[in-house]
Amino acid sequence: SCLVFSYQILQITFFISTYYVFIFYGTYSIHAFVRKRITQKIITHKYKTIHIAGTNGKGSTAHTIAAILQSAGYRVGLYTSPHLVDFRERIRVNGVMISHEAVVNFVNRYRAMSLDCHPSFFELTMTMAFEHFANEKVDIAVIETGLGGRLDSTNIITPILSVITNISFDHTAFLGNTLTAIAAEKAGIIKPSIPVVIGEAQGPVREVFQQKADEQNSPIY
């Protein structure tokens, strides 16, 4: 059916567009299209966010926080990546994946826009998630970064809490080949006066986080 075909096209696009994000990461800036769409949705239905970066454990941390908030009675959006089997695993509300119809509807609306720019797969997926959370009127959304933090497209948000899990070597071609360089990229999600929770970090790595938190006047835990 057309529905299944459109959905398969989105799945295939993932493999192509992921390389686009990696290649241009060093000079990456979020497209005006994405910023406008997200801003419109946040104005239409405001919801709080928690932003999570790190190397190890950020996915499980995101799922755990979302589960805790849901058990407390909140309506919770969860955006994570990558998916294991189904693209829709990336976007959930109270544990329920976004519907096939919602995904295809978003893709069809985007394709009909005839934009001059070409947002990446991750940018479009993120915009889809934020729009879905607004439509579903979530109370709070838990947002996992895709790559790094400072230049990640999710870094458009101003959360109520930032979380940075343990740091180790990952994507060194884009984030740097030392732990302190990688930590500096992850620390880019720390926002002015917004508290940040740090995983296990010692020595120079801890100093990177402490310095960034001090610069932003952000409580660090």
C-alpha positions, 0 to 999 in steps of 0.5 A: 500500500502507499502507506507501507511504501512511504514508511519504507522510504523513510526507513531507507532514507535513514541510512543515506541521511545519517552520513550527511549528518556525520560528514557536515557535523563540524560546520553543522547549524540547524536549518531555519525550517526546523527551528521555525517548526519547533518554535511554532509547536512549542508556542502552540503547546508548551511542554517541559524537557529534560536533555540527555547527552553522554557516551554510555548509558544515555538511552537507558537513562532516558528510558528510566527517567521517562518511566519514573515520570510516567509512573508519577502521573505525567504524560511523557514524550520520549525521543531516543536514537537509534531504533533497533527494529522499527523507526517508530521506536524513536518517538514515544508518548507514555511508552506508545510508539508514534503511529504509522499514519502520523509518520507518513502524514508528516513525511507527506506534508514535508515533501509538499513544502518544496523547501529550498533547504534540505534538512537531514534525516535527524533534523526531520525526525527530531521535528517530527518528534517535537510536533508529535509531543505537542499534538499529544499534549505531553507534560514533559519530554525526555530528549536524547542527543544524537551525536555530541551535544554542542552542535546536536540539533536537539540543542535548540531546547532549553530544558528544566534539567540537563543530564550527561552520562559517563564519557568515553571515546566515541565518534572521535573523528567528529568529537575529538580524540581526547576525553576532555575534547569529547566532554567539552562537546557533551557539555554544550548542552549545559544551559544558563542557570539550568541544573545539570547532573553528571555521571562518573567523571574524574580529573580533567573530564570533571573539570571540563564539566565544572568549568562549563557549569560555572560559566553558565551559573548552572548548579552541578550534581 
